């Protein structure tokens, strides 16, 4: 009986991932990264001039996000390795957030989706109005 290395076992498990199955870890990850706040935070950090932002700057940049939601989302992104958090011991304490390499690779995708939404909203809005008018008369 041949022994398998840890790398071979991981590769076998990875090839078995199927995001269409609810219990699959990739499905859970897709759910996380498709969250509105995740998209906006990752996009904001990706577009930041010095590639890092303070908590308060993120709150100002992202309209409608509550402090609680911003904190929860940043913590989950830090846990997933998408965002890094740096604390500078000053008075008051300075906390900066930055995309990791993993986060930057996701940021490219989410920024494209954000741009698509910005560029095509008028068209989608027109289609919604047409659909709603047709549905109302049917």
VMD Tcl script that draws the C-alpha trace (Angstrom):
set ca {
  {0.00 0.00 0.00}
  {1.51 3.34 -1.08}
  {1.76 6.10 1.47}
  {0.55 9.55 0.51}
  {2.29 12.72 1.53}
  {0.46 15.52 3.34}
  {0.71 17.62 0.17}
  {-0.91 14.84 -1.87}
  {-3.75 14.52 0.65}
  {-4.34 18.31 0.56}
  {-4.34 18.30 -3.25}
  {-6.85 15.45 -3.31}
  {-9.13 17.31 -0.89}
  {-8.77 20.53 -2.93}
  {-9.81 18.77 -6.12}
  {-12.92 17.51 -4.34}
  {-14.13 21.07 -3.52}
  {-17.47 21.88 -5.10}
  {-18.85 25.34 -4.34}
  {-22.32 24.20 -5.39}
  {-22.52 22.02 -2.26}
  {-23.70 23.95 0.81}
  {-21.33 22.13 3.17}
  {-18.28 22.74 1.00}
  {-15.76 25.18 2.52}
  {-15.45 27.00 -0.81}
  {-19.18 27.73 -0.70}
  {-18.70 29.34 2.71}
  {-15.78 31.37 1.39}
  {-17.82 32.55 -1.62}
  {-20.53 33.64 0.77}
  {-18.00 35.65 2.78}
  {-16.32 37.40 -0.16}
  {-19.62 38.20 -1.89}
  {-20.76 40.24 1.12}
  {-21.37 43.89 0.26}
  {-19.17 45.22 3.07}
  {-16.30 42.87 2.20}
  {-16.39 44.07 -1.40}
  {-16.39 47.72 -0.42}
  {-13.67 47.38 2.24}
  {-11.36 45.37 0.00}
  {-11.95 47.79 -2.89}
  {-11.31 50.82 -0.67}
  {-8.06 49.35 0.65}
  {-6.99 48.45 -2.88}
  {-7.57 52.00 -4.08}
  {-5.91 53.69 -1.08}
  {-2.98 55.92 -2.07}
  {-0.46 54.45 0.37}
  {-2.21 51.05 0.30}
  {-3.27 51.30 3.95}
  {-6.13 53.05 5.71}
  {-7.07 53.87 9.24}
  {-10.34 52.59 10.70}
  {-11.92 56.05 10.69}
  {-10.86 56.63 7.06}
  {-12.55 53.38 6.04}
  {-15.70 54.42 7.90}
  {-15.79 57.74 6.05}
  {-15.01 56.16 2.66}
  {-17.80 53.57 2.91}
  {-21.20 55.24 3.30}
  {-23.75 53.45 5.42}
  {-21.42 51.01 7.19}
  {-21.96 50.98 10.94}
  {-19.04 50.81 13.36}
  {-20.18 47.36 14.44}
  {-20.33 46.02 10.87}
  {-17.01 47.62 9.93}
  {-15.33 46.09 12.99}
  {-16.86 42.64 12.42}
  {-15.96 42.63 8.73}
  {-12.38 43.80 9.33}
  {-11.91 41.09 11.99}
  {-13.21 38.37 9.68}
  {-10.98 39.61 6.84}
  {-7.99 39.63 9.18}
  {-8.84 36.08 10.31}
  {-9.01 34.94 6.68}
  {-5.62 36.52 5.93}
  {-7.08 39.04 3.48}
  {-6.34 42.11 5.60}
  {-3.48 42.82 7.98}
  {-3.88 45.08 10.99}
  {-1.00 47.16 12.34}
  {-1.20 48.90 15.71}
  {1.16 51.82 16.32}
  {1.48 52.63 20.05}
  {0.92 56.37 19.96}
  {-1.52 58.60 21.84}
  {-4.14 57.97 20.62}
  {-3.34 54.49 19.31}
  {-3.09 54.33 15.52}
  {-4.51 51.27 13.77}
  {-3.90 50.77 10.05}
  {-5.41 48.17 7.74}
  {-3.77 46.92 4.57}
  {-4.49 44.20 2.04}
  {-2.22 41.17 2.22}
  {-0.98 39.56 -1.00}
  {-3.99 37.25 -0.79}
  {-6.26 40.27 -0.30}
  {-4.69 42.10 -3.24}
  {-5.46 39.18 -5.54}
  {-9.09 39.29 -4.36}
  {-9.12 43.08 -4.59}
  {-8.42 42.98 -8.33}
  {-11.53 40.88 -8.86}
  {-13.79 42.85 -6.52}
  {-12.67 46.19 -7.97}
  {-13.64 44.90 -11.41}
  {-17.09 43.93 -10.13}
  {-17.45 47.34 -8.46}
  {-16.51 49.12 -11.72}
  {-18.94 46.91 -13.65}
  {-21.75 47.92 -11.25}
  {-20.84 51.59 -11.56}
  {-20.67 51.43 -15.38}
  {-23.84 49.40 -15.94}
  {-26.21 50.63 -13.22}
  {-28.22 52.85 -15.59}
  {-28.77 49.93 -17.97}
  {-29.77 47.60 -15.15}
  {-32.09 50.25 -13.70}
  {-33.79 50.69 -17.09}
  {-34.21 46.91 -17.39}
  {-35.72 46.77 -13.89}
  {-38.21 49.51 -14.75}
  {-39.18 47.77 -17.99}
  {-39.60 44.44 -16.20}
  {-41.68 46.00 -13.41}
  {-43.97 47.75 -15.91}
  {-44.42 44.54 -17.89}
  {-45.09 42.53 -14.73}
  {-47.63 45.08 -13.51}
  {-49.63 44.90 -16.76}
  {-49.55 41.10 -17.01}
}
mol new
graphics top color blue
foreach p $ca { graphics top sphere $p radius 0.5 }
foreach p [lrange $ca 0 end-1] q [lrange $ca 1 end] { graphics top cylinder $p $q radius 0.2 }
display resetview
